[in-house]
Amino acid sequence: MARTVQSDEHIVVEHVSKSFGDVKVLRDVNMLVRRSEVGVIIGGSGAGKTTLLKLLIGLDKPTTGAIYINGQDIAPLGDRPMNEVRRKFGMVFQYAALLDSLSVMDNVAFPLREHTKFSNKEIRARVLEKLKILELAGTEERFPSELSGGMRKRVALARALMLDPEIIVYDEPTSGLDPVTSRLVDELILQTRDRFGVTSVVITHDMAGALRMADKVFLLAEGKLVAEGSPRDFIRSDDRLVSDFIESSAIATERFT
């Protein structure tokens, strides 16, 4: 059933809980990501970030609660309508998740070959266009093992953009990268938002990156959403869990105060 929402409300999570048997992984989570925002979900290991990601893209269903995408609750959808909703999403996985046996061209073309009837000529043209936009021109015949970590992330992003998604979900996009490359990836997320107008959801444990790129930060702890807000509001929170997370990240926050 459609929900009456404001036009800029893109992702709405209402009273979502998720249990596996007697284990409660998420507890009454509420969150809102507006159209073209970058929403960053942070938290330590076991906080429930991965479970929430799977619920957002329809790979699992909440035990209770609703998840609205463009005003439509996706929780009760069957496989066929859920597959249509998933077309609205692009995914950039941890460590890029490229297929090592395929060239950059074939990795990026994969969604078009799976989900469209475009000719090989049109697919190639579309791939080359995205590679050029993401400053990867000339890499189409190379293999993932021949690319730097930052380049692999850009290839993964090109692949995620091929079906013109409304929403891109990034799963630990800077995991395993050095600080300089991590910052470049953070900037790439913002550039992608600005260039393509997508809404972005970033799952991360990287507080410094979250504060750099987020319009809104959400902190999960033991399955509960314990704090949310802009980077400036977030670091001003008097919540002890927020303070502990910021202090343990050992980052400078002066520019937000």
C-alpha positions in Angstrom: 0.0 0.0 0.0 1.3 3.4 -0.9 2.1 5.8 1.9 1.4 9.5 1.8 4.9 11.1 1.9 6.5 14.4 1.1 8.0 14.5 -2.4 11.5 14.5 -1.1 11.1 11.5 1.3 12.9 8.8 -0.6 13.7 6.1 2.0 11.6 5.8 5.2 12.1 3.2 7.9 9.3 2.9 10.4 9.6 0.9 13.7 11.6 -1.8 12.0 12.8 -4.8 14.1 14.5 -7.9 13.0 15.0 -11.1 14.9 16.6 -14.4 14.1 15.0 -16.9 16.4 15.4 -15.5 19.9 18.2 -13.1 18.8 17.0 -9.5 18.3 19.3 -7.9 15.7 17.4 -4.6 15.1 15.1 -3.0 17.6 12.5 -0.4 16.6 14.6 1.5 14.1 13.2 4.7 12.5 15.1 6.7 9.9 14.5 9.0 6.9 16.8 9.7 4.0 15.5 12.5 1.7 15.9 12.5 -2.0 19.5 13.2 -3.1 20.9 13.1 0.4 23.8 11.1 1.6 22.7 9.1 4.6 25.6 7.4 6.5 24.9 4.5 8.8 27.7 3.9 11.3 28.3 1.5 14.1 30.7 -1.1 15.4 30.8 -4.8 14.6 27.5 -6.5 15.5 25.6 -3.2 15.6 23.1 -4.4 12.9 24.4 -2.4 9.9 24.5 -5.3 7.5 21.1 -6.6 8.5 19.6 -3.1 8.0 21.3 -3.0 4.5 19.7 -6.3 3.5 16.3 -5.0 4.6 16.7 -1.8 2.7 17.4 -3.6 -0.6 14.8 -6.3 -0.1 17.2 -9.2 0.5 15.4 -9.9 3.8 12.2 -8.8 5.4 11.7 -7.1 8.8 10.1 -9.1 11.6 8.0 -6.0 12.3 7.7 -2.5 10.8 7.7 -1.0 7.3 10.3 0.2 4.8 9.0 2.7 2.3 10.8 3.4 -1.0 9.1 6.3 -2.9 6.1 5.8 -0.6 5.7 2.1 -1.2 6.2 -0.4 1.6 8.5 -3.0 0.3 8.3 -5.4 3.3 5.2 -7.3 2.1 6.2 -7.5 -1.6 6.7 -10.8 -3.4 9.6 -11.7 -5.6 8.4 -10.2 -8.8 7.4 -6.7 -7.5 10.5 -6.7 -5.3 12.7 -7.3 -8.3 11.2 -4.2 -9.9 12.0 -2.2 -6.7 15.6 -3.5 -6.7 16.0 -1.9 -10.2 15.9 1.4 -8.4 19.1 0.4 -6.4 22.7 0.3 -7.4 25.1 -1.6 -5.1 28.8 -0.9 -4.5 30.0 -3.8 -2.4 32.9 -4.1 0.1 36.2 -4.7 -1.7 34.3 -3.8 -5.0 33.3 -7.5 -5.7 34.5 -7.4 -9.3 34.7 -10.6 -11.3 38.5 -11.2 -11.6 38.1 -13.3 -14.8 36.3 -10.5 -16.6 37.7 -7.3 -18.1 36.6 -3.9 -16.9 34.3 -3.7 -19.9 32.6 -7.0 -19.1 32.3 -6.2 -15.4 30.6 -2.9 -16.0 28.5 -4.3 -18.8 27.2 -7.2 -16.7 23.9 -5.5 -15.5 23.0 -4.4 -19.0 23.5 -7.9 -20.4 21.5 -9.4 -17.6 18.6 -7.0 -17.5 18.2 -5.3 -20.9 18.0 -6.2 -24.6 20.5 -3.6 -25.8 22.8 -4.6 -28.6 26.5 -5.3 -27.9 27.3 -2.0 -29.7 24.9 0.0 -27.5 26.2 -1.7 -24.4 29.8 -0.9 -25.3 28.9 2.7 -25.9 27.1 3.1 -22.6 30.0 1.4 -20.7 32.6 3.7 -22.3 30.5 6.7 -21.5 30.3 5.8 -17.8 34.0 5.0 -17.7 34.9 8.4 -19.2 32.7 10.2 -16.7 34.4 8.4 -13.8 37.9 9.1 -15.2 38.5 5.5 -16.3 38.8 6.0 -20.0 41.3 3.5 -21.5 40.8 0.9 -18.8 38.1 -1.2 -20.5 40.4 -4.0 -21.6 42.2 -4.3 -18.3 41.4 -6.7 -15.5 40.7 -6.0 -11.9 44.1 -7.3 -10.7 45.7 -4.6 -12.9 43.9 -1.8 -11.1 44.6 0.2 -7.9 42.1 -0.1 -5.0 40.7 3.3 -5.8 40.2 2.4 -9.5 38.5 -0.8 -8.6 36.0 1.2 -6.5 35.3 3.4 -9.5 34.8 0.4 -11.7 32.3 -1.0 -9.2 30.5 2.4 -9.1 30.3 2.4 -12.9 28.7 -1.0 -12.8 26.2 0.2 -10.1 25.2 3.1 -12.3 24.5 1.2 -15.5 20.8 0.7 -14.9 20.4 4.4 -13.9 19.4 3.7 -10.3 17.6 6.2 -8.0 19.5 5.0 -4.9 23.1 3.8 -4.5 24.0 1.7 -1.5 27.7 1.5 -0.5 28.7 -1.3 1.8 31.9 -0.4 3.6 33.3 1.5 0.6 36.6 2.4 2.1 37.3 -0.9 3.8 40.9 -2.0 3.2 42.0 1.3 1.6 44.7 3.6 2.8 43.7 7.0 4.2 44.4 8.9 1.0 42.5 6.6 -1.2 39.6 6.5 1.4 39.3 10.2 1.2 39.2 10.0 -2.6 36.4 7.4 -2.4 34.4 9.7 0.0 34.8 12.5 -2.5 33.7 10.2 -5.3 30.4 9.4 -3.4 29.7 13.1 -3.2 30.6 13.7 -6.9 28.3 10.9 -7.9 25.4 12.3 -5.9 25.9 15.7 -7.5 26.4 14.5 -11.0 23.7 11.8 -11.2 21.2 13.1 -8.6 21.1 9.8 -6.7 20.2 9.2 -3.1 23.1 7.5 -1.3 23.1 5.2 1.7 26.6 4.4 3.0 27.2 1.6 5.5 30.5 2.2 7.3 32.5 2.1 10.6 34.6 5.0 9.4 33.6 8.0 11.5 35.9 10.4 9.7 34.4 9.5 6.3 30.9 9.8 7.7 31.5 13.3 8.9 33.1 14.3 5.6 30.3 13.1 3.3 27.0 12.8 5.2 24.0 15.0 5.1 22.7 12.9 7.9 24.5 10.4 10.2 22.8 7.4 11.9 24.5 5.6 14.7 23.5 2.0 15.4 24.5 0.3 18.6 23.2 -3.2 19.6 20.5 -3.0 17.0 19.1 0.4 18.2 19.4 3.7 16.5 20.9 5.7 19.3 21.6 9.0 17.5 21.1 10.8 14.2 21.6 14.2 12.7 23.8 16.3 10.6 27.6 16.0 11.2 27.5 19.2 13.2 24.5 18.2 15.3 25.9 14.7 15.7 29.2 15.6 17.3 27.4 18.1 19.6 25.3 15.2 21.0 25.6 14.6 24.7 24.8 10.9 24.2 27.7 8.9 25.8 27.6 6.3 23.0 28.2 9.0 20.4 31.0 10.6 22.4 32.7 7.2 22.9 32.4 6.4 19.1 33.9 9.8 18.2 36.7 9.5 20.7 37.6 6.0 19.7 37.8 7.2 16.1 40.6 9.7 17.1 39.4 12.3 14.6 39.4 16.1 14.7 36.0 17.6 14.9 36.8 21.3 15.3 35.4 22.3 11.9 32.0 21.1 12.8 31.7 23.0 16.1 
